[in-house]
Amino acid sequence: MSLMLFGLLGVMLVFMFVNTRKRQKQMKEQQEEKATKTVPGVKVLLQGGLYGTVVSYDPVDLDKPAQIEIAPGVVIEVHSQAILRLVDENEHVADETPDEVDEASDVTPAQDATDGIESIKVETPEETKARLERNDEN
């Protein structure tokens, strides 16, 4: 009975070892693939949830920071391993504006966005000062 338990334990340990090696090999392949595809001009997703475009990246020296442009003219330096994944152009659906009107309604997207929202009035400095003085008197 105990011999059978030791045999089962041995099989489980071998399975765990093989499974771990296979996972490490997959991770290494993914890292190498990401390093070869990360070139200047590629859109990436960073660990913090920011999207940007690669300006410079050194796949050999991962300790060297990568430069990512997150807005036109705004370049930040991040650790090269902060690049979570490469982004396909098809994934940026939220950034694209719909060209067609929804067939279910006769409202264009621009009209739909302002329904029920009052326009915001911006106070001038004089109006703000007067409002604060009125509040202080009460």
Chimera marker file (.cmm) of the C-alpha trace (Angstrom):
<marker_set name="trace">
<marker id="1" x="0.000" y="0.000" z="0.000" r="1" g="1" b="0" radius="0.5"/>
<marker id="2" x="2.719" y="2.492" z="0.967" r="1" g="1" b="0" radius="0.5"/>
<marker id="3" x="4.746" y="1.496" z="-2.117" r="1" g="1" b="0" radius="0.5"/>
<marker id="4" x="1.779" y="2.438" z="-4.286" r="1" g="1" b="0" radius="0.5"/>
<marker id="5" x="1.464" y="5.827" z="-2.537" r="1" g="1" b="0" radius="0.5"/>
<marker id="6" x="5.186" y="6.531" z="-3.124" r="1" g="1" b="0" radius="0.5"/>
<marker id="7" x="4.746" y="5.600" z="-6.773" r="1" g="1" b="0" radius="0.5"/>
<marker id="8" x="1.767" y="7.940" z="-7.097" r="1" g="1" b="0" radius="0.5"/>
<marker id="9" x="3.742" y="10.724" z="-5.389" r="1" g="1" b="0" radius="0.5"/>
<marker id="10" x="6.639" y="10.140" z="-7.790" r="1" g="1" b="0" radius="0.5"/>
<marker id="11" x="4.335" y="10.336" z="-10.832" r="1" g="1" b="0" radius="0.5"/>
<marker id="12" x="2.832" y="13.591" z="-9.522" r="1" g="1" b="0" radius="0.5"/>
<marker id="13" x="6.288" y="15.119" z="-8.975" r="1" g="1" b="0" radius="0.5"/>
<marker id="14" x="7.394" y="14.165" z="-12.488" r="1" g="1" b="0" radius="0.5"/>
<marker id="15" x="4.187" y="15.635" z="-13.921" r="1" g="1" b="0" radius="0.5"/>
<marker id="16" x="4.698" y="18.894" z="-11.990" r="1" g="1" b="0" radius="0.5"/>
<marker id="17" x="8.312" y="19.133" z="-13.169" r="1" g="1" b="0" radius="0.5"/>
<marker id="18" x="7.401" y="18.544" z="-16.834" r="1" g="1" b="0" radius="0.5"/>
<marker id="19" x="4.492" y="20.975" z="-16.659" r="1" g="1" b="0" radius="0.5"/>
<marker id="20" x="6.680" y="23.705" z="-15.115" r="1" g="1" b="0" radius="0.5"/>
<marker id="21" x="9.365" y="23.272" z="-17.766" r="1" g="1" b="0" radius="0.5"/>
<marker id="22" x="6.773" y="23.471" z="-20.544" r="1" g="1" b="0" radius="0.5"/>
<marker id="23" x="5.290" y="26.679" z="-19.078" r="1" g="1" b="0" radius="0.5"/>
<marker id="24" x="8.743" y="28.268" z="-18.725" r="1" g="1" b="0" radius="0.5"/>
<marker id="25" x="9.527" y="27.410" z="-22.345" r="1" g="1" b="0" radius="0.5"/>
<marker id="26" x="6.256" y="28.998" z="-23.516" r="1" g="1" b="0" radius="0.5"/>
<marker id="27" x="6.930" y="32.161" z="-21.514" r="1" g="1" b="0" radius="0.5"/>
<marker id="28" x="10.437" y="32.450" z="-22.937" r="1" g="1" b="0" radius="0.5"/>
<marker id="29" x="9.103" y="32.074" z="-26.492" r="1" g="1" b="0" radius="0.5"/>
<marker id="30" x="6.467" y="34.748" z="-25.860" r="1" g="1" b="0" radius="0.5"/>
<marker id="31" x="9.083" y="37.142" z="-24.454" r="1" g="1" b="0" radius="0.5"/>
<marker id="32" x="11.359" y="36.587" z="-27.441" r="1" g="1" b="0" radius="0.5"/>
<marker id="33" x="8.472" y="37.106" z="-29.864" r="1" g="1" b="0" radius="0.5"/>
<marker id="34" x="7.455" y="40.318" z="-28.095" r="1" g="1" b="0" radius="0.5"/>
<marker id="35" x="11.067" y="41.547" z="-28.144" r="1" g="1" b="0" radius="0.5"/>
<marker id="36" x="11.412" y="40.961" z="-31.888" r="1" g="1" b="0" radius="0.5"/>
<marker id="37" x="8.062" y="42.581" z="-32.744" r="1" g="1" b="0" radius="0.5"/>
<marker id="38" x="8.552" y="45.625" z="-30.503" r="1" g="1" b="0" radius="0.5"/>
<marker id="39" x="10.008" y="48.116" z="-32.932" r="1" g="1" b="0" radius="0.5"/>
<marker id="40" x="9.601" y="51.903" z="-33.210" r="1" g="1" b="0" radius="0.5"/>
<marker id="41" x="6.149" y="52.819" z="-34.489" r="1" g="1" b="0" radius="0.5"/>
<marker id="42" x="4.288" y="49.863" z="-32.963" r="1" g="1" b="0" radius="0.5"/>
<marker id="43" x="1.305" y="50.580" z="-30.682" r="1" g="1" b="0" radius="0.5"/>
<marker id="44" x="1.591" y="48.954" z="-27.250" r="1" g="1" b="0" radius="0.5"/>
<marker id="45" x="-0.387" y="48.604" z="-24.033" r="1" g="1" b="0" radius="0.5"/>
<marker id="46" x="1.571" y="49.363" z="-20.869" r="1" g="1" b="0" radius="0.5"/>
<marker id="47" x="1.073" y="47.678" z="-17.487" r="1" g="1" b="0" radius="0.5"/>
<marker id="48" x="-0.647" y="50.795" z="-16.113" r="1" g="1" b="0" radius="0.5"/>
<marker id="49" x="-3.322" y="50.727" z="-18.805" r="1" g="1" b="0" radius="0.5"/>
<marker id="50" x="-1.807" y="53.432" z="-21.008" r="1" g="1" b="0" radius="0.5"/>
<marker id="51" x="-1.674" y="53.034" z="-24.764" r="1" g="1" b="0" radius="0.5"/>
<marker id="52" x="1.266" y="54.451" z="-26.667" r="1" g="1" b="0" radius="0.5"/>
<marker id="53" x="3.605" y="54.158" z="-29.601" r="1" g="1" b="0" radius="0.5"/>
<marker id="54" x="7.157" y="52.839" z="-29.249" r="1" g="1" b="0" radius="0.5"/>
<marker id="55" x="9.824" y="55.462" z="-29.937" r="1" g="1" b="0" radius="0.5"/>
<marker id="56" x="12.840" y="53.428" z="-28.864" r="1" g="1" b="0" radius="0.5"/>
<marker id="57" x="13.278" y="49.940" z="-27.400" r="1" g="1" b="0" radius="0.5"/>
<marker id="58" x="16.361" y="47.797" z="-26.848" r="1" g="1" b="0" radius="0.5"/>
<marker id="59" x="15.427" y="44.081" z="-26.976" r="1" g="1" b="0" radius="0.5"/>
<marker id="60" x="18.951" y="43.036" z="-25.953" r="1" g="1" b="0" radius="0.5"/>
<marker id="61" x="19.326" y="45.158" z="-22.809" r="1" g="1" b="0" radius="0.5"/>
<marker id="62" x="15.998" y="44.915" z="-20.964" r="1" g="1" b="0" radius="0.5"/>
<marker id="63" x="17.308" y="47.136" z="-18.149" r="1" g="1" b="0" radius="0.5"/>
<marker id="64" x="17.501" y="50.081" z="-20.551" r="1" g="1" b="0" radius="0.5"/>
<marker id="65" x="14.236" y="52.074" z="-20.438" r="1" g="1" b="0" radius="0.5"/>
<marker id="66" x="11.939" y="52.108" z="-23.430" r="1" g="1" b="0" radius="0.5"/>
<marker id="67" x="10.617" y="55.422" z="-24.713" r="1" g="1" b="0" radius="0.5"/>
<marker id="68" x="6.890" y="55.477" z="-25.411" r="1" g="1" b="0" radius="0.5"/>
<marker id="69" x="4.911" y="58.331" z="-26.971" r="1" g="1" b="0" radius="0.5"/>
<marker id="70" x="1.525" y="58.497" z="-25.216" r="1" g="1" b="0" radius="0.5"/>
<marker id="71" x="0.349" y="61.693" z="-26.935" r="1" g="1" b="0" radius="0.5"/>
<marker id="72" x="1.734" y="63.773" z="-29.786" r="1" g="1" b="0" radius="0.5"/>
<marker id="73" x="4.986" y="65.228" z="-28.464" r="1" g="1" b="0" radius="0.5"/>
<marker id="74" x="4.698" y="63.522" z="-25.042" r="1" g="1" b="0" radius="0.5"/>
<marker id="75" x="7.369" y="60.842" z="-24.670" r="1" g="1" b="0" radius="0.5"/>
<marker id="76" x="7.785" y="58.926" z="-21.412" r="1" g="1" b="0" radius="0.5"/>
<marker id="77" x="10.432" y="56.460" z="-20.303" r="1" g="1" b="0" radius="0.5"/>
<marker id="78" x="9.240" y="53.171" z="-18.871" r="1" g="1" b="0" radius="0.5"/>
<marker id="79" x="10.941" y="49.962" z="-17.877" r="1" g="1" b="0" radius="0.5"/>
<marker id="80" x="11.079" y="47.770" z="-20.949" r="1" g="1" b="0" radius="0.5"/>
<marker id="81" x="9.180" y="45.007" z="-19.162" r="1" g="1" b="0" radius="0.5"/>
<marker id="82" x="6.286" y="47.425" z="-18.469" r="1" g="1" b="0" radius="0.5"/>
<marker id="83" x="5.125" y="46.786" z="-22.026" r="1" g="1" b="0" radius="0.5"/>
<marker id="84" x="2.274" y="44.362" z="-21.470" r="1" g="1" b="0" radius="0.5"/>
<marker id="85" x="1.470" y="43.516" z="-25.060" r="1" g="1" b="0" radius="0.5"/>
<marker id="86" x="1.405" y="44.774" z="-28.610" r="1" g="1" b="0" radius="0.5"/>
<marker id="87" x="-1.901" y="46.242" z="-29.744" r="1" g="1" b="0" radius="0.5"/>
<marker id="88" x="-3.512" y="45.398" z="-33.049" r="1" g="1" b="0" radius="0.5"/>
<marker id="89" x="-5.227" y="48.232" z="-34.901" r="1" g="1" b="0" radius="0.5"/>
<marker id="90" x="-8.479" y="46.231" z="-34.713" r="1" g="1" b="0" radius="0.5"/>
<marker id="91" x="-8.499" y="46.476" z="-30.906" r="1" g="1" b="0" radius="0.5"/>
<marker id="92" x="-8.769" y="50.272" z="-30.875" r="1" g="1" b="0" radius="0.5"/>
<marker id="93" x="-12.512" y="50.287" z="-31.464" r="1" g="1" b="0" radius="0.5"/>
<marker id="94" x="-13.128" y="52.873" z="-28.735" r="1" g="1" b="0" radius="0.5"/>
<marker id="95" x="-10.862" y="55.441" z="-30.406" r="1" g="1" b="0" radius="0.5"/>
<marker id="96" x="-12.603" y="55.198" z="-33.751" r="1" g="1" b="0" radius="0.5"/>
<marker id="97" x="-15.658" y="57.345" z="-34.405" r="1" g="1" b="0" radius="0.5"/>
<marker id="98" x="-18.648" y="55.694" z="-36.056" r="1" g="1" b="0" radius="0.5"/>
<marker id="99" x="-19.282" y="56.995" z="-39.558" r="1" g="1" b="0" radius="0.5"/>
<marker id="100" x="-22.731" y="55.545" z="-39.897" r="1" g="1" b="0" radius="0.5"/>
<marker id="101" x="-25.918" y="56.538" z="-38.129" r="1" g="1" b="0" radius="0.5"/>
<marker id="102" x="-27.546" y="53.869" z="-35.999" r="1" g="1" b="0" radius="0.5"/>
<marker id="103" x="-30.305" y="52.326" z="-38.080" r="1" g="1" b="0" radius="0.5"/>
<marker id="104" x="-32.566" y="51.830" z="-35.067" r="1" g="1" b="0" radius="0.5"/>
<marker id="105" x="-32.877" y="55.571" z="-34.415" r="1" g="1" b="0" radius="0.5"/>
<marker id="106" x="-32.935" y="58.750" z="-36.464" r="1" g="1" b="0" radius="0.5"/>
<marker id="107" x="-30.472" y="60.467" z="-34.123" r="1" g="1" b="0" radius="0.5"/>
<marker id="108" x="-26.874" y="61.018" z="-35.191" r="1" g="1" b="0" radius="0.5"/>
<marker id="109" x="-24.121" y="60.121" z="-32.673" r="1" g="1" b="0" radius="0.5"/>
<marker id="110" x="-23.341" y="63.806" z="-32.098" r="1" g="1" b="0" radius="0.5"/>
<marker id="111" x="-26.957" y="64.566" z="-31.178" r="1" g="1" b="0" radius="0.5"/>
<marker id="112" x="-27.219" y="61.461" z="-29.027" r="1" g="1" b="0" radius="0.5"/>
<marker id="113" x="-24.251" y="62.543" z="-26.886" r="1" g="1" b="0" radius="0.5"/>
<marker id="114" x="-25.914" y="65.817" z="-25.845" r="1" g="1" b="0" radius="0.5"/>
<marker id="115" x="-29.412" y="64.536" z="-25.093" r="1" g="1" b="0" radius="0.5"/>
<marker id="116" x="-30.530" y="65.569" z="-21.621" r="1" g="1" b="0" radius="0.5"/>
<marker id="117" x="-27.291" y="67.355" z="-20.755" r="1" g="1" b="0" radius="0.5"/>
<marker id="118" x="-27.455" y="71.072" z="-20.061" r="1" g="1" b="0" radius="0.5"/>
<marker id="119" x="-24.677" y="73.220" z="-21.393" r="1" g="1" b="0" radius="0.5"/>
<marker id="120" x="-22.130" y="74.173" z="-18.766" r="1" g="1" b="0" radius="0.5"/>
<marker id="121" x="-21.735" y="77.880" z="-18.097" r="1" g="1" b="0" radius="0.5"/>
<marker id="122" x="-18.233" y="78.951" z="-17.185" r="1" g="1" b="0" radius="0.5"/>
<marker id="123" x="-17.984" y="81.752" z="-14.641" r="1" g="1" b="0" radius="0.5"/>
<marker id="124" x="-15.732" y="84.704" z="-15.162" r="1" g="1" b="0" radius="0.5"/>
<marker id="125" x="-13.423" y="85.622" z="-12.277" r="1" g="1" b="0" radius="0.5"/>
<marker id="126" x="-15.682" y="88.581" z="-11.404" r="1" g="1" b="0" radius="0.5"/>
<marker id="127" x="-18.783" y="86.364" z="-11.269" r="1" g="1" b="0" radius="0.5"/>
<marker id="128" x="-16.963" y="83.851" z="-9.061" r="1" g="1" b="0" radius="0.5"/>
<marker id="129" x="-15.855" y="86.626" z="-6.677" r="1" g="1" b="0" radius="0.5"/>
<marker id="130" x="-19.413" y="88.018" z="-6.486" r="1" g="1" b="0" radius="0.5"/>
<marker id="131" x="-20.859" y="84.532" z="-5.827" r="1" g="1" b="0" radius="0.5"/>
<marker id="132" x="-18.354" y="83.875" z="-3.043" r="1" g="1" b="0" radius="0.5"/>
<marker id="133" x="-19.078" y="87.259" z="-1.442" r="1" g="1" b="0" radius="0.5"/>
<marker id="134" x="-22.812" y="86.499" z="-1.506" r="1" g="1" b="0" radius="0.5"/>
<marker id="135" x="-22.144" y="83.128" z="0.185" r="1" g="1" b="0" radius="0.5"/>
<marker id="136" x="-20.001" y="84.798" z="2.873" r="1" g="1" b="0" radius="0.5"/>
<marker id="137" x="-22.799" y="87.278" z="3.701" r="1" g="1" b="0" radius="0.5"/>
<marker id="138" x="-25.285" y="84.458" z="4.321" r="1" g="1" b="0" radius="0.5"/>
<link id1="1" id2="2" r="1" g="1" b="0" radius="0.2"/>
<link id1="2" id2="3" r="1" g="1" b="0" radius="0.2"/>
<link id1="3" id2="4" r="1" g="1" b="0" radius="0.2"/>
<link id1="4" id2="5" r="1" g="1" b="0" radius="0.2"/>
<link id1="5" id2="6" r="1" g="1" b="0" radius="0.2"/>
<link id1="6" id2="7" r="1" g="1" b="0" radius="0.2"/>
<link id1="7" id2="8" r="1" g="1" b="0" radius="0.2"/>
<link id1="8" id2="9" r="1" g="1" b="0" radius="0.2"/>
<link id1="9" id2="10" r="1" g="1" b="0" radius="0.2"/>
<link id1="10" id2="11" r="1" g="1" b="0" radius="0.2"/>
<link id1="11" id2="12" r="1" g="1" b="0" radius="0.2"/>
<link id1="12" id2="13" r="1" g="1" b="0" radius="0.2"/>
<link id1="13" id2="14" r="1" g="1" b="0" radius="0.2"/>
<link id1="14" id2="15" r="1" g="1" b="0" radius="0.2"/>
<link id1="15" id2="16" r="1" g="1" b="0" radius="0.2"/>
<link id1="16" id2="17" r="1" g="1" b="0" radius="0.2"/>
<link id1="17" id2="18" r="1" g="1" b="0" radius="0.2"/>
<link id1="18" id2="19" r="1" g="1" b="0" radius="0.2"/>
<link id1="19" id2="20" r="1" g="1" b="0" radius="0.2"/>
<link id1="20" id2="21" r="1" g="1" b="0" radius="0.2"/>
<link id1="21" id2="22" r="1" g="1" b="0" radius="0.2"/>
<link id1="22" id2="23" r="1" g="1" b="0" radius="0.2"/>
<link id1="23" id2="24" r="1" g="1" b="0" radius="0.2"/>
<link id1="24" id2="25" r="1" g="1" b="0" radius="0.2"/>
<link id1="25" id2="26" r="1" g="1" b="0" radius="0.2"/>
<link id1="26" id2="27" r="1" g="1" b="0" radius="0.2"/>
<link id1="27" id2="28" r="1" g="1" b="0" radius="0.2"/>
<link id1="28" id2="29" r="1" g="1" b="0" radius="0.2"/>
<link id1="29" id2="30" r="1" g="1" b="0" radius="0.2"/>
<link id1="30" id2="31" r="1" g="1" b="0" radius="0.2"/>
<link id1="31" id2="32" r="1" g="1" b="0" radius="0.2"/>
<link id1="32" id2="33" r="1" g="1" b="0" radius="0.2"/>
<link id1="33" id2="34" r="1" g="1" b="0" radius="0.2"/>
<link id1="34" id2="35" r="1" g="1" b="0" radius="0.2"/>
<link id1="35" id2="36" r="1" g="1" b="0" radius="0.2"/>
<link id1="36" id2="37" r="1" g="1" b="0" radius="0.2"/>
<link id1="37" id2="38" r="1" g="1" b="0" radius="0.2"/>
<link id1="38" id2="39" r="1" g="1" b="0" radius="0.2"/>
<link id1="39" id2="40" r="1" g="1" b="0" radius="0.2"/>
<link id1="40" id2="41" r="1" g="1" b="0" radius="0.2"/>
<link id1="41" id2="42" r="1" g="1" b="0" radius="0.2"/>
<link id1="42" id2="43" r="1" g="1" b="0" radius="0.2"/>
<link id1="43" id2="44" r="1" g="1" b="0" radius="0.2"/>
<link id1="44" id2="45" r="1" g="1" b="0" radius="0.2"/>
<link id1="45" id2="46" r="1" g="1" b="0" radius="0.2"/>
<link id1="46" id2="47" r="1" g="1" b="0" radius="0.2"/>
<link id1="47" id2="48" r="1" g="1" b="0" radius="0.2"/>
<link id1="48" id2="49" r="1" g="1" b="0" radius="0.2"/>
<link id1="49" id2="50" r="1" g="1" b="0" radius="0.2"/>
<link id1="50" id2="51" r="1" g="1" b="0" radius="0.2"/>
<link id1="51" id2="52" r="1" g="1" b="0" radius="0.2"/>
<link id1="52" id2="53" r="1" g="1" b="0" radius="0.2"/>
<link id1="53" id2="54" r="1" g="1" b="0" radius="0.2"/>
<link id1="54" id2="55" r="1" g="1" b="0" radius="0.2"/>
<link id1="55" id2="56" r="1" g="1" b="0" radius="0.2"/>
<link id1="56" id2="57" r="1" g="1" b="0" radius="0.2"/>
<link id1="57" id2="58" r="1" g="1" b="0" radius="0.2"/>
<link id1="58" id2="59" r="1" g="1" b="0" radius="0.2"/>
<link id1="59" id2="60" r="1" g="1" b="0" radius="0.2"/>
<link id1="60" id2="61" r="1" g="1" b="0" radius="0.2"/>
<link id1="61" id2="62" r="1" g="1" b="0" radius="0.2"/>
<link id1="62" id2="63" r="1" g="1" b="0" radius="0.2"/>
<link id1="63" id2="64" r="1" g="1" b="0" radius="0.2"/>
<link id1="64" id2="65" r="1" g="1" b="0" radius="0.2"/>
<link id1="65" id2="66" r="1" g="1" b="0" radius="0.2"/>
<link id1="66" id2="67" r="1" g="1" b="0" radius="0.2"/>
<link id1="67" id2="68" r="1" g="1" b="0" radius="0.2"/>
<link id1="68" id2="69" r="1" g="1" b="0" radius="0.2"/>
<link id1="69" id2="70" r="1" g="1" b="0" radius="0.2"/>
<link id1="70" id2="71" r="1" g="1" b="0" radius="0.2"/>
<link id1="71" id2="72" r="1" g="1" b="0" radius="0.2"/>
<link id1="72" id2="73" r="1" g="1" b="0" radius="0.2"/>
<link id1="73" id2="74" r="1" g="1" b="0" radius="0.2"/>
<link id1="74" id2="75" r="1" g="1" b="0" radius="0.2"/>
<link id1="75" id2="76" r="1" g="1" b="0" radius="0.2"/>
<link id1="76" id2="77" r="1" g="1" b="0" radius="0.2"/>
<link id1="77" id2="78" r="1" g="1" b="0" radius="0.2"/>
<link id1="78" id2="79" r="1" g="1" b="0" radius="0.2"/>
<link id1="79" id2="80" r="1" g="1" b="0" radius="0.2"/>
<link id1="80" id2="81" r="1" g="1" b="0" radius="0.2"/>
<link id1="81" id2="82" r="1" g="1" b="0" radius="0.2"/>
<link id1="82" id2="83" r="1" g="1" b="0" radius="0.2"/>
<link id1="83" id2="84" r="1" g="1" b="0" radius="0.2"/>
<link id1="84" id2="85" r="1" g="1" b="0" radius="0.2"/>
<link id1="85" id2="86" r="1" g="1" b="0" radius="0.2"/>
<link id1="86" id2="87" r="1" g="1" b="0" radius="0.2"/>
<link id1="87" id2="88" r="1" g="1" b="0" radius="0.2"/>
<link id1="88" id2="89" r="1" g="1" b="0" radius="0.2"/>
<link id1="89" id2="90" r="1" g="1" b="0" radius="0.2"/>
<link id1="90" id2="91" r="1" g="1" b="0" radius="0.2"/>
<link id1="91" id2="92" r="1" g="1" b="0" radius="0.2"/>
<link id1="92" id2="93" r="1" g="1" b="0" radius="0.2"/>
<link id1="93" id2="94" r="1" g="1" b="0" radius="0.2"/>
<link id1="94" id2="95" r="1" g="1" b="0" radius="0.2"/>
<link id1="95" id2="96" r="1" g="1" b="0" radius="0.2"/>
<link id1="96" id2="97" r="1" g="1" b="0" radius="0.2"/>
<link id1="97" id2="98" r="1" g="1" b="0" radius="0.2"/>
<link id1="98" id2="99" r="1" g="1" b="0" radius="0.2"/>
<link id1="99" id2="100" r="1" g="1" b="0" radius="0.2"/>
<link id1="100" id2="101" r="1" g="1" b="0" radius="0.2"/>
<link id1="101" id2="102" r="1" g="1" b="0" radius="0.2"/>
<link id1="102" id2="103" r="1" g="1" b="0" radius="0.2"/>
<link id1="103" id2="104" r="1" g="1" b="0" radius="0.2"/>
<link id1="104" id2="105" r="1" g="1" b="0" radius="0.2"/>
<link id1="105" id2="106" r="1" g="1" b="0" radius="0.2"/>
<link id1="106" id2="107" r="1" g="1" b="0" radius="0.2"/>
<link id1="107" id2="108" r="1" g="1" b="0" radius="0.2"/>
<link id1="108" id2="109" r="1" g="1" b="0" radius="0.2"/>
<link id1="109" id2="110" r="1" g="1" b="0" radius="0.2"/>
<link id1="110" id2="111" r="1" g="1" b="0" radius="0.2"/>
<link id1="111" id2="112" r="1" g="1" b="0" radius="0.2"/>
<link id1="112" id2="113" r="1" g="1" b="0" radius="0.2"/>
<link id1="113" id2="114" r="1" g="1" b="0" radius="0.2"/>
<link id1="114" id2="115" r="1" g="1" b="0" radius="0.2"/>
<link id1="115" id2="116" r="1" g="1" b="0" radius="0.2"/>
<link id1="116" id2="117" r="1" g="1" b="0" radius="0.2"/>
<link id1="117" id2="118" r="1" g="1" b="0" radius="0.2"/>
<link id1="118" id2="119" r="1" g="1" b="0" radius="0.2"/>
<link id1="119" id2="120" r="1" g="1" b="0" radius="0.2"/>
<link id1="120" id2="121" r="1" g="1" b="0" radius="0.2"/>
<link id1="121" id2="122" r="1" g="1" b="0" radius="0.2"/>
<link id1="122" id2="123" r="1" g="1" b="0" radius="0.2"/>
<link id1="123" id2="124" r="1" g="1" b="0" radius="0.2"/>
<link id1="124" id2="125" r="1" g="1" b="0" radius="0.2"/>
<link id1="125" id2="126" r="1" g="1" b="0" radius="0.2"/>
<link id1="126" id2="127" r="1" g="1" b="0" radius="0.2"/>
<link id1="127" id2="128" r="1" g="1" b="0" radius="0.2"/>
<link id1="128" id2="129" r="1" g="1" b="0" radius="0.2"/>
<link id1="129" id2="130" r="1" g="1" b="0" radius="0.2"/>
<link id1="130" id2="131" r="1" g="1" b="0" radius="0.2"/>
<link id1="131" id2="132" r="1" g="1" b="0" radius="0.2"/>
<link id1="132" id2="133" r="1" g="1" b="0" radius="0.2"/>
<link id1="133" id2="134" r="1" g="1" b="0" radius="0.2"/>
<link id1="134" id2="135" r="1" g="1" b="0" radius="0.2"/>
<link id1="135" id2="136" r="1" g="1" b="0" radius="0.2"/>
<link id1="136" id2="137" r="1" g="1" b="0" radius="0.2"/>
<link id1="137" id2="138" r="1" g="1" b="0" radius="0.2"/>
</marker_set>
